[in-house]
Amino acid sequence: VEQPEQAIARKPMLRALAGEVMTRPPIWLMRQAGRYLPEYRAVRKNVADFLELCFSPELAIEVTLQPIRRYGFDAAILFCDILVVPYGLGQKVAFREGEGPVLEPVRNVADLASLDPAPVRERLAPVYQAVRGIAAALPLAVALIGFAGSPWTVATYMVEGGTSRDFQTIRLWAYGDPEGFSRLIDLLVTATVEHLSAQIDAGVEIVQLFDTWAGILPEAAFRRFVIEPTRRIVAALSLRHPGVPIIGFPRGAGCLAEAYATETGVTAIGLDATMPLGVARDRLQRLRPVQGNLDPLLLVVGGAAMAAQARAILAALSGGPFVFNLGHGIVPQTPPDHVQRLVDIVRHG
Ligand code: CP3
């Protein structure tokens, strides 16, 4: 069995997360597997429901590896979705064509009786089987990232019943009955620790917590429902799996990103595209390795506009520990050639 130090030495992604300043930063992209790739669409058209893709190990392995074959990224991210955790808890979750996710909402303490974190590992077993297959198939220098949504972000889908425009329902519950709402957050902390721990047991080497909707909360609620649950997840995982890096991605955190970086205990912090590069370099990168933050729509535009911003990011952040990424996931209309051009810029200047 290989020692962890040996794995770190040959995987640029693990070196950067360990704090090493690299001549060329490692690169992977959020949502690097997905509809912008013709080979993904070819697999996708044969399955009726998106969740079926997440729960078919052979297919999940295949689509995880597609962007690695095409671009040779420094990390693969398990193909799955943050909404498998509500599914694992027993909530009804469906993905409708053109509509996004639809969940049978939970909106008060009584609704929580239908959710149970005990069978999460069992219900999500096909996901961990996919992890084992991916780990066995990856090139030696490529790291494997597992992930989950953060409790706050996952709760927005569970309470709103899907994607939301203004998050009124969840904010009214969280502000009006913080004790009751905290019980949902507690359930999610338990389920998320189990889910990430099972991914690590199966072979992921890094985990990322996606907090897509962290940025909609005022400070006190951000501390209670974003920082505190994340801190508990990080503490539990660090006890069970010491040395496994945890990347936190609190999208839209703005001025609260510094508090998030230090108080949660995450290893590294993912930055969205609105984070100024001077703040990223002078404040955040002093605390933690940083990851980000090209606007995914610049990847759609391509050409000189994309190249200029990619170089500005490299110039600002390559002097410290850094992982090149987007500021949010790749969008479906992204031309695959532009992704290749971006990889070339990051790798060769
Ligand atoms: O990064 C990767 O390549 C791994 C796969 C991945 C998916 N979703 C696959 C997916 C990851 C890391 C996610 C995370 C995720 N899922 C987030 C957090 C990051 C973010 O983008 O904000 C959120 C909020 C979700 C929830 C979700 N899943 C929504 C709102 C939707 C519908 C909108 C959309 O993009 O279609 C999904 C579906 C989804 N998850 C797709 C993929 C490839 C598209 C479904 C399809 O192929 O039909």
Boltz pocket constraint, residues with backbone or C-beta under 6 A from the ligand:
constraints:
  - pocket:
      binder: B
      contacts: [[A, 29], [A, 30], [A, 31], [A, 32], [A, 33], [A, 34], [A, 35], [A, 44], [A, 50], [A, 77], [A, 78], [A, 79], [A, 80], [A, 81], [A, 82], [A, 83], [A, 95], [A, 100], [A, 101], [A, 147], [A, 149], [A, 163], [A, 210], [A, 212], [A, 329]]
      max_distance: 6.0
